[in-house]
Amino acid sequence: MAAKAGKLALKRRYERAASIAPFYTGGPLTVSRDGSRLACKCAGEVKLLDAATGAIVATIAADAEDITALALSPNGQELVTAGRDMMVKTWDVQTQKKIRSWKSGHGNSFVQQLAYDETGTLVAGGCSDAMVRVWDAGRGFATHSLSGHNALITSLAFGPTPRSDPNKLILYSGADDGEVRVWALASKTCKGVLKGHDSAVTTLALHHETQTLVTGGRDRVVGVWDLDTMCIVNSLPIYDVIEGLAIMEAAAGAADDDAALEKVKKRKKGKGVQGGAGAEQQARGNMQRADLEVVTAGANGQLKRWLVGSGKCVVSEPERAGTVGYMALLHAVARPDVAQEALLVAVTIEHTLLFFHANTLEIQKQMVGYNDEVVDVAFACTEPAILAVCTNSDHLRLFDTTSQSCRLLYGHTVRPLSLSFYNLSPSPALPLPCCIFAAIHVRRARWRRNSGLKNTLSQT
């Protein structure tokens, strides 16, 4: 029946203007060296994201039963994936087409960890049969098959490529039994075995200038190793199950190094040029190692920054109600928009990516990879369009529908079940998420155009 004159007819068809699509459903993910791109597993695909905007720039159909590992090449032009189909595949990031593929190992062995060397010519894989295999990334054939581990490989890292002799490349691998092995690829032998953990070594980080290796494990300990002597120089009790770490340099370290060098020169004056130079180099290395700092992420859901020399915690992320634990920590060496400034990306078990300032551990940005079960939605305001979403998480989610950035509101300890809004003109809208056990949290959501979503919280 036609609408009566003077009355508006109901609109029965709607066209989709935008969508908040999933880009990370759990599992492996990685960040490019310059921090501009993220590669995330999303079901059987790999989503490539612009780290600045959160937009999905490409989707790679990895055609695997389940993606178990992935890595981006140093130049960001290739992606390597591995899955339970026991194949390793490389992909062109620009065209999203498969370049080559090869079998990961013998029998039913599949790859659980992947890492590129800094030149992008070699890719290493930690396999389910406790073998470490290295392949030529450009041609797809195996160059090394390294045996020695007695447990699953849980972490991998290449050392820097020596400029004097690129063949003297070192590979580090951590295992589920707490053992770390150092492999000399030129001789295809194990150069050393580092035993300092009682549980799985989940992460490895290198600092080339000081010849330092930092290891983190689920035994709640961070180990600091001297790679010249292959000995542990410090063991930091973290009191948290470590799932990721990153090495940072203290800003005040340079001044301390200069003062230490002056003292060395005075003590070594008149004792020969070679002895003095060697002592200066040793002092500079020791000072730099003592000045290093480590950021850890673990099951407690708090990022913390530690001094390597003293083991003192210098910065800690504030506690949040209902906080969930971290499952990974990605380290981007430099941000494109801020020169010489590092960025940390922490990944929670609820598939949320939190971007932190490396020095202050302040949250810069949040991105939700997967909303899972959506219980209720409501618009907090229309200019700009802010959408509040209740899921099976404890945290209320506010999405900016124009940029798809997200802000998590903490406070609930169980999941909210419904949302309601009312306006306090001229004040912004107040979301009222109603929770089980008759708990109601009253939250005021504010929008500032220059800094994105901000929130002030109050409870009744």
C-alpha positions in Angstrom: 0.0 0.0 0.0 1.3 3.4 -0.9 2.2 5.7 1.9 -0.4 8.3 2.7 0.2 11.8 1.5 2.2 13.8 4.0 3.6 10.8 5.8 7.1 9.3 5.3 7.2 5.6 4.3 9.5 3.3 6.2 12.8 2.5 4.4 12.9 -1.2 3.8 16.4 -1.6 2.2 19.7 -0.5 3.5 23.1 -0.4 1.9 26.2 -1.1 3.9 28.2 2.0 4.3 31.0 0.5 6.5 31.8 -2.7 8.4 33.9 -3.6 11.4 35.4 -6.8 10.1 37.7 -9.2 11.9 41.4 -9.2 11.1 42.9 -11.4 13.8 41.4 -14.5 15.3 44.3 -15.7 17.4 47.6 -17.4 16.5 50.7 -16.1 14.8 51.1 -12.4 13.9 54.1 -10.2 13.1 55.0 -6.6 12.5 57.3 -5.2 9.8 60.6 -3.7 10.8 59.6 -0.1 10.3 56.3 -0.7 12.1 54.1 0.3 9.1 52.5 -3.1 8.5 51.0 -5.9 10.5 50.4 -9.4 9.3 47.8 -11.3 11.3 46.2 -14.7 11.0 42.5 -14.5 10.5 41.0 -18.0 10.3 42.7 -19.6 7.1 43.8 -16.2 5.8 46.4 -13.6 6.5 45.3 -10.0 6.8 47.8 -7.2 6.1 47.0 -4.0 8.1 48.2 -0.5 7.9 49.4 0.1 11.5 48.7 3.8 11.3 45.0 3.6 10.3 44.1 0.0 11.1 42.7 -0.5 7.6 43.0 -3.9 6.0 45.2 -3.3 2.9 45.4 -6.8 1.6 44.1 -10.4 2.3 46.2 -13.4 1.4 44.4 -16.7 1.2 47.1 -19.0 2.7 45.2 -22.1 1.5 46.4 -24.1 4.6 44.4 -26.2 7.0 45.6 -24.1 9.9 48.3 -21.4 9.8 50.9 -22.2 12.5 53.6 -19.6 11.8 54.2 -16.6 9.6 56.9 -13.9 9.1 57.5 -10.8 7.0 60.7 -10.3 5.1 62.9 -7.4 6.2 61.9 -5.2 3.2 58.2 -6.1 3.7 57.7 -7.3 0.2 57.3 -11.0 0.9 55.4 -13.1 3.5 56.2 -16.6 4.5 53.6 -18.9 6.0 53.5 -22.4 7.3 50.6 -24.7 8.3 49.5 -28.1 9.3 49.5 -29.1 5.7 53.3 -29.5 6.2 54.1 -26.9 3.6 56.0 -23.6 3.7 54.9 -20.9 1.2 56.1 -17.5 0.3 53.8 -14.8 -1.0 54.1 -11.5 -2.8 52.6 -8.8 -0.5 51.7 -6.5 -3.4 49.9 -9.0 -5.6 48.9 -11.5 -2.8 50.0 -14.3 -5.1 52.0 -17.4 -4.1 55.6 -17.3 -5.3 56.8 -20.7 -4.3 56.2 -23.5 -1.8 58.1 -26.5 -0.4 57.6 -29.3 2.1 58.6 -28.4 5.7 60.2 -31.6 6.7 59.9 -35.4 6.8 56.7 -37.3 7.6 54.1 -35.3 9.5 56.4 -32.6 10.7 55.1 -29.0 10.4 56.6 -25.6 11.2 55.7 -23.9 14.5 58.1 -20.9 14.3 59.5 -18.8 11.4 62.1 -16.1 11.2 64.0 -14.3 8.4 67.6 -13.3 8.6 68.3 -9.5 8.2 69.1 -9.8 4.5 65.9 -11.8 3.7 67.8 -14.5 1.9 67.3 -17.2 4.5 64.3 -18.3 6.5 64.5 -20.6 9.5 61.7 -22.8 10.8 61.3 -24.6 14.2 59.5 -27.8 13.4 57.3 -30.1 15.4 59.9 -32.9 15.3 62.3 -30.7 17.4 64.4 -30.0 14.3 65.5 -26.5 13.2 65.6 -26.2 9.4 66.9 -23.3 7.3 65.8 -22.7 3.7 66.9 -20.4 0.9 64.0 -18.0 0.8 64.5 -17.1 -2.9 64.8 -20.7 -4.3 63.0 -22.7 -1.7 65.5 -25.5 -1.0 66.8 -26.6 2.4 70.3 -25.4 3.4 70.5 -26.7 6.9 68.9 -29.3 9.1 70.0 -28.9 12.7 69.3 -31.5 15.3 70.0 -31.4 19.0 66.8 -30.2 20.7 64.8 -32.7 22.6 61.6 -30.7 22.8 59.4 -28.5 20.6 60.9 -25.3 19.3 59.2 -22.3 20.9 61.3 -19.4 19.7 63.8 -18.4 16.9 66.1 -15.5 16.2 68.8 -14.8 13.7 71.9 -12.9 14.7 73.1 -9.9 12.7 74.8 -10.8 9.4 78.6 -10.2 9.7 79.8 -7.7 7.1 83.3 -9.2 7.0 82.0 -12.7 6.3 78.3 -13.2 5.7 78.7 -16.9 5.9 79.4 -16.7 9.7 75.8 -16.3 10.5 74.4 -17.4 13.9 71.0 -18.7 14.6 69.4 -18.9 18.1 66.6 -21.4 19.0 64.7 -21.9 22.3 62.8 -25.0 23.2 60.0 -26.1 25.4 62.4 -27.7 27.9 64.1 -24.4 28.7 67.2 -24.9 26.6 68.6 -22.4 24.1 71.0 -23.5 21.4 73.4 -21.4 19.4 73.9 -22.6 15.9 76.9 -21.7 13.6 75.4 -22.0 10.1 78.8 -22.0 8.4 79.9 -25.2 10.1 76.3 -26.5 10.6 77.1 -27.2 14.3 75.9 -26.2 17.7 78.2 -23.6 19.0 76.8 -23.6 22.5 73.9 -24.7 24.8 72.5 -22.1 27.2 70.7 -23.6 30.2 69.0 -21.0 32.4 65.3 -21.7 32.3 63.1 -24.4 33.8 60.3 -24.0 31.3 59.6 -23.1 27.7 61.7 -20.2 26.3 59.0 -18.1 24.7 61.0 -15.2 23.4 64.5 -14.2 22.3 66.0 -10.7 21.8 69.5 -9.7 20.7 71.5 -6.5 21.3 74.4 -6.7 18.8 76.5 -3.8 20.1 76.9 -5.3 23.6 76.8 -9.0 22.4 73.8 -9.6 24.7 71.1 -12.2 24.4 68.0 -11.8 26.5 65.7 -14.8 27.0 62.2 -14.9 28.5 60.3 -18.0 29.6 57.2 -19.3 31.3 59.3 -19.9 34.5 58.8 -16.2 35.3 62.5 -15.4 34.7 64.4 -13.2 32.2 67.9 -14.4 31.5 70.7 -12.0 30.3 73.5 -13.8 28.4 77.0 -12.7 27.3 77.4 -14.1 23.8 81.2 -13.8 23.9 81.5 -16.2 26.9 78.1 -18.0 26.4 77.4 -17.5 30.1 74.5 -15.9 32.0 75.4 -12.6 33.5 72.1 -11.8 35.2 68.8 -13.5 36.0 65.8 -11.2 36.6 62.8 -12.6 38.6 59.8 -11.1 36.8 57.0 -12.9 38.8 55.0 -13.2 35.6 54.7 -15.8 32.9 56.7 -14.2 30.1 55.1 -14.3 26.6 57.1 -11.5 25.0 59.9 -9.1 25.6 61.8 -6.3 23.8 65.2 -4.7 24.4 65.3 -1.0 24.8 68.2 1.4 25.3 68.1 3.9 28.1 68.2 7.5 27.0 70.8 8.5 29.7 73.2 5.8 28.8 75.5 7.8 26.6 76.5 10.3 29.3 77.3 7.5 31.8 79.4 5.7 29.1 81.5 8.8 28.5 82.1 9.2 32.3 83.2 5.6 32.5 85.5 5.9 29.6 87.3 8.8 31.2 87.9 6.8 34.3 89.3 3.9 32.3 91.7 6.2 30.4 93.0 7.6 33.6 93.6 4.2 35.1 95.2 2.8 32.0 97.4 5.8 31.2 101.0 4.8 30.5 100.2 1.1 30.3 100.3 0.8 26.5 97.9 1.7 23.7 96.5 -1.8 23.1 95.7 -2.5 26.7 94.0 0.9 27.1 91.9 0.5 23.9 90.9 -3.0 24.9 89.9 -1.9 28.4 87.9 1.0 26.9 86.0 -1.3 24.6 85.3 -3.6 27.5 84.1 -0.8 29.7 81.9 0.6 26.9 80.3 -2.8 26.4 79.7 -3.4 30.1 78.3 0.1 30.5 76.0 -0.4 27.6 74.8 -3.7 28.8 74.1 -2.3 32.3 72.1 0.5 30.7 69.9 -1.7 28.6 66.3 -2.0 29.6 63.8 -4.8 28.9 60.1 -4.5 28.4 58.1 -7.7 29.4 54.6 -8.8 28.7 53.0 -11.8 30.3 49.9 -13.5 31.7 49.2 -10.8 34.3 48.3 -8.3 31.7 50.8 -5.6 32.7 53.7 -4.3 30.6 56.8 -3.6 32.8 60.2 -2.0 32.0 63.2 -3.4 33.8 66.8 -2.3 34.2 69.1 -5.1 33.0 71.9 -4.2 35.3 70.0 -4.0 38.6 66.8 -5.8 37.8 64.8 -2.9 39.1 61.3 -2.2 37.6 61.4 1.5 36.4 58.0 1.7 34.6 54.9 -0.3 35.0 51.6 -0.2 33.1 48.7 0.9 35.4 46.5 -1.9 36.6 43.0 -2.1 35.1 39.9 -3.9 36.3 39.1 -7.0 34.4 42.4 -6.9 32.6 43.3 -10.0 30.5 46.8 -11.4 29.9 49.1 -10.8 27.0 50.1 -13.5 24.6 52.7 -11.7 22.5 54.8 -8.5 22.3 55.8 -7.1 19.0 58.6 -4.6 18.7 58.7 -2.0 15.9 62.1 -0.3 15.8 60.9 3.0 14.3 57.6 4.7 13.6 57.2 6.4 10.2 55.5 9.5 11.8 58.0 9.9 14.7 61.7 9.8 14.0 63.9 7.5 16.2 61.0 6.5 18.4 60.2 2.8 19.1 56.7 1.4 19.3 55.4 -1.7 21.2 52.4 -3.7 20.2 51.0 -6.0 22.9 48.5 -8.7 21.9 45.9 -9.9 24.5 44.3 -13.3 24.7 41.0 -11.5 23.6 42.6 -10.7 20.2 43.1 -7.0 21.0 46.2 -5.1 19.8 47.4 -2.4 22.2 49.9 0.1 20.8 52.2 1.5 23.6 54.7 4.3 23.8 58.0 2.5 24.5 59.3 4.8 27.1 56.2 5.7 29.1 54.2 2.5 28.4 51.2 4.7 27.7 48.5 3.3 25.4 48.6 5.2 22.0 46.0 3.2 20.1 43.8 0.1 20.4 42.6 -2.2 17.7 40.2 -5.1 18.2 40.9 -8.1 16.0 37.8 -10.2 16.6 34.6 -9.3 18.4 33.4 -13.0 18.8 29.8 -13.0 20.1 28.2 -9.6 19.9 25.5 -9.3 22.7 24.3 -5.7 22.2 25.1 -2.6 20.2 24.1 1.1 20.4 25.2 4.4 19.1 26.8 6.6 21.8 26.6 9.6 19.5 26.1 10.3 15.9 28.6 13.2 15.3 31.0 11.6 15.0 29.5 8.1 14.8 30.6 6.2 17.9 29.3 2.7 18.3 29.3 0.9 21.6 29.5 -2.9 21.5 28.9 -5.5 24.2 30.6 -8.9 23.5 31.4 -11.9 25.6 34.4 -9.9 26.9 34.4 -8.1 30.2 35.3 -4.8 28.5 32.9 -2.5 26.7 34.1 -1.4 23.3 33.7 2.0 21.7 34.3 2.0 17.9 34.8 5.1 15.8 33.0 4.0 12.6 34.9 6.4 10.5 38.4 5.1 11.3 37.5 1.8 13.1 39.8 2.7 16.0 38.6 1.4 19.3 38.7 2.3 22.9 38.2 -0.3 25.6 36.3 0.7 28.8 37.5 -1.2 31.8 35.6 -1.8 35.0 33.4 -4.8 34.7 34.7 -8.1 36.1 32.0 -10.2 34.2 30.7 -9.6 30.8 28.0 -6.9 30.1 24.7 -8.1 28.8 23.0 -4.9 27.5 23.5 -1.3 26.7 21.3 1.8 27.1 22.1 5.5 26.5 20.6 8.7 27.6 21.5 12.3 26.8 22.4 15.0 29.3 22.1 18.0 27.0 24.4 19.7 26.4 26.6 16.9 27.8 27.6 13.8 25.7 25.7 10.6 26.0 26.2 8.2 28.9 26.4 4.5 28.1 24.8 2.2 30.7 26.1 -1.3 30.3 23.9 -3.6 32.4 25.8 -6.6 33.8 25.0 -9.9 35.4 24.6 -9.9 39.2 22.6 -6.6 38.7 25.8 -4.5 38.5 25.4 -1.3 36.6 28.3 0.8 35.6 27.7 4.4 34.5 30.3 5.7 32.1 30.7 9.1 30.3 32.1 8.8 26.8 33.8 11.9 25.4 35.1 12.5 21.9 38.0 14.8 21.2 38.7 15.3 17.5 42.5 15.8 18.0 43.2 12.8 20.2 40.6 10.3 19.4 38.4 8.4 21.9 38.8 9.5 25.5 36.8 8.3 28.5 36.3 9.2 32.1 34.7 6.6 34.3 32.5 6.7 37.3 30.5 4.0 38.9 27.2 3.8 40.9 
